[in-house]
Amino acid sequence: MEVTSRKTRRKDSGPKKTLYERIGTEEYILFDPFGDYLRPRLQGFRLRRSRYQPIPETKRDARK
């Protein structure tokens, strides 16, 4: 899991993500705790056929 910041956001979503994909890391998660850079602020990717595919968002539980 990568916690993004103004300083690291480009690296986290670019070269670092590509590196983890290349070495076979099964999942890669990006989190923007303040919602300044990512929409949605929590994003996940799962390795499929050697490429990261976005993990689909799920709807929030209406009871919460």
PyMOL commands that set and color helices and strands:
alter all, ss='L'
color gray80, all
select helices_A, chain A and resi 9-13+15-23
alter helices_A, ss='H'
color red, helices_A
select strands_A, chain A and resi 2-3+27-31+42-48+51-54
alter strands_A, ss='S'
color yellow, strands_A
deselect
rebuild
show_as cartoon
